[in-house]
Amino acid sequence: MIFFQTHEIEAWINEDAPLVDLTSHLLGVEEQPSELTIRTRHTTRLTMMEEAARIFEILGAKVVHCAQSGHDVESGAIIFQAVGRADVLHRGWKVAMNLLEYLCGVATLTANMVKQVEAVRQIPLLVTRKHIPGMKKAMTKAILNGGAHPHRLGLSETILVFDNHLNVIGGRETLNHKIPAMQAAACEKKISVECDTYAQALQAANAGADMIQFDKVPVDELIEWNLNLKQQFPTVKVLIAGGVNPDNVQDYAKSGVDGIVLSSVYHAKPADLGVNIQRLSD
């Protein structure tokens, strides 16, 4: 479970209405009892529902219905209802809607791509940390609710050697002594090296890398490279990253790799949700 602190949610609210909802104030609807309802307009994988509920609770509304994150709902389903003062519901409306539309879009695309992969093989869909700064928690919850896994939650978590590291330390040949030293120092971690060619992967595996992460390799080449690597280095894991999208994810799943790394789900089309606020009897 991803936990959001109250001050984080309060900051979302304060960003949109730091002082007063001027429209509601001038219309004189502050104390009018009202009901807010959110419906889906297409099949949607839900996420961030609990945080949407906390937005309205912090503002003083009462949540009467909140569908659970991680579940699929059909078009027209009521996913959320809250009652309270009209100004409270209007103040929370766009904050909650923006959160739900963007992130349910991510969760829905993630769920669809996970289904495509699982139809072929049981390997993980691993989502990178290429999210907008400040959105790590929300994006991570969205991809988890979509059925994927985080690739790297941060630089402190895993060891992945890129070309830019190699440029600084003197090239790929230095891996022959760098990898054993790294494995000794971080004995509980796996060492992964990004590679663009089979020759680079072979060199990294010979140097002792635990994992090869290929970048932007066509499927036909990847199938051959993966097979050859696994024959020579049975314990080495192989990942593919770069350019993976809904149109080619199944082809990459068929290549024999151990996992698929992508960030394209962060660019999902937002979910289409509808909000209605109605006056209740005084």
Helices and strands as residue ranges (DSSP letters): H 6-16, H 22-27, E 33-40, E 44-45, H 49-59, E 62-66, E 72-73, E 78-85, H 86-118, E 125-127, H 136-145, E 149-150, E 159-161, H 163-169, G 172-174, H 175-185, E 191-195, H 198-206, E 211-215, H 219-232, E 237-241, H 249-253, E 259-262, G 264-267, E 273-279
